[in-house]
């Protein structure tokens, strides 16, 4: 996975300046929360909590750890709950994650996503954005899709509402391009979360 992440770090110049400004707004929030409270909580929200929000939750935590930002905790949720999509799981595995699943045949199984022997795995399943274990106060709500962003103009309890939208890889489902599109979205999100956390680290020096 370290090689995968090194490639993404080398791609920061691919991020448009307008996008960097959006990411830097979020990085400023994380830096401020770390300085004031010693912790920063980020909840990534899309409609079904099945694809983009899980990619974002996972890569944001990996990126925070990569830059030594131990006070960052990440979550994900939707405006409704479905299940973490198995295509996301497959893409994560191709990136180097170890993913185990409890009750694979369940409607909404729990996936344990591991990226380091030194860090507890992330437990990922689909949930509404304010459902436990997600925070209900003192967090940033990061809106990763247009429909959730428009459906939830007000997110209760959040300190910051940050629209950082991604195109839905679902458009490629059941096509010959499916794996490539999911991997491209994962790479984009990894790249942008690494950039955002790099700015948090730089602001703390």
N, C-alpha and C positions, 0 to 999 in steps of 0.2 A: 504493500500500500504506500510506502514511503516514496517509491518511484512515481506512482500515480499522482501523489500530492505535489511532488517536486515539479512535475510537468504542468500542473495547474497553476502553481506559483509563477512559473515562467510565462504564463499567459495573461498576466494582469493587464498588459497593454491591449488585450482584446476587449476589455470592458469599456463601453462608451463613457465619456465624461459625465453625461447626464445620469447614467446609472451609478457611477461612482459617488455622485452627490447624494443619491438616495441611500446608498450603503453607508456613507459617512455620517448621515443623520442617525442611523441605527448604531453605528460604532460610537458616536458621541454619547448616546444614551447608555450604552454598555459601560463605557469608561466612567461616566458620572455615577452610575449605580455601584460600580466596584469601588470607587473612591469614597462614596458616602456610606454605603451599607455593607460593602465587602462581598456582595453577590448581585448578579444580574440574571433575571429570568426572561426568557424569550419563548413565546408561543407562536408557532407558525400555523396559519389557518388557511385551509381551502375548503371547498364545498363538502366533499365526502371524506376528507382525511384518509385518502387512499394512495395518492401518488406524490404530488409536489410538496405537500406539507411534511411528509415523512422524509423525503430526500433532504429537505431543508433542515429539519430538526436534527437529523443524523450528522449531516456535514457541518452544521454550525457547531455542534459539540466537538466533533473531531478537530475542527479548525481552532476552537478555543483551547483545547488541550495542546495542540501543536504550538501555540504561541504562549503556553504557560499561564493561561487565564483560568485558573482553577475555580474561580467563583461563578463561572457562567453555567447555568443550567438551562437546557432546552426542552421544549415540549411541542406537541402538535395536536391539532383538533380540527373539527369541521363544523359547518352549520348543521350537519346531520352526520350520523355514523353509519359506515358500511363495513369495509374491511381494508386492511393494507393490501394493495394489489400485488399478486405474485410476480408480476413483471418487474416491479420495483425490487423485490427480493432477489430476483435473478440478476438484475443489474448490479446491485450491491455486492453480490458474490463475485461477479466479474471484476469488480474494483478491488477486491481483496478482503472484504468483510467475511467473517464467519457468522452465519445466521442459522439459529436453531428455532424450531417452532413447537409450541405446545398445542396439541389437539388440531392437527393440520386439517382435519375434515370439518372443523367448526365453521360457523358462519363468519365469525370474527376472531380468528386465532391470534394469540400473542406471539410475536417474533422477538427473540433475544438476539440483538445485533452487537457483535463483539469486534473491536478493532485493536485491542491491546490486552495483554495478559495482566497489565497493571491497573486497568480501569474496569469497573463493573459494566456488564453489557447494558445497552439501552433496551428497555422493554417497550415494544412498539405494537400498538393495536389501534383500531379506529375508535374515535370517541368525539363527542361534541366538545367544542373548545373550552367550555367552562366545567367540564366533567372531571372528577378526580382521576389521576393525580395532578391535573393541570392547576396552575395558580388561579385565584380569583381576584387578586389585588397585587399591586406593585410589580407589574410585568409589562413587557412590550408585546403588542399584538402585531405580528408581521403577516400581512395579507398577501398570500402567494398566488391567488387567482382572481380574475375580474369578477366572477359571479359571487364569490364570498365577499369580496371587497364591497360590491354594490348591495348585497343582501344584508350586510351588517354595517351600516353607517356608524353605529355606536356599539362598541365592545365594552361591556361592563368591567370596571375594575382596572383597566389598563392605564399605564402612565403615558404610553406612546402608542399611536396607531400608525404603522408604517407600511404603506402599500409597496411591496416589492414583488411584482407579478412575474410569473413564468408561463410560457406556453405549455399547454397540456400535452404530454406524450401519448395520451389516450388516442389521439387522432391516428396513430400508427398501429393500433392494436389489430392483430390478425392480418398483418401485411408482411411482406418480405423485408421491410425496413424496421420492423418493430424493435428488435434488440438495439440497432444502431441509434434510433431516435431516443429510446430510454437512456442509453449510455451518454448521448450528447447532452440530454437534460441534466443527468447526474453530474457530468463534467462541468457544465455551466454553473450549477448551484455550488458545487465544491469550490470552483474558482472564485466565485463571488463571496462565499462565506469566508474563505481564506483571506481575500482582500479586506473584507470588513474587519475581521479579527486582527489582521496586521495593523490596521489603523488604530484599533484599541490599544494594542501593545505599544505602538509608537507614541501615542498620546500619554502613556504612563511613564515614559522614560524621563 
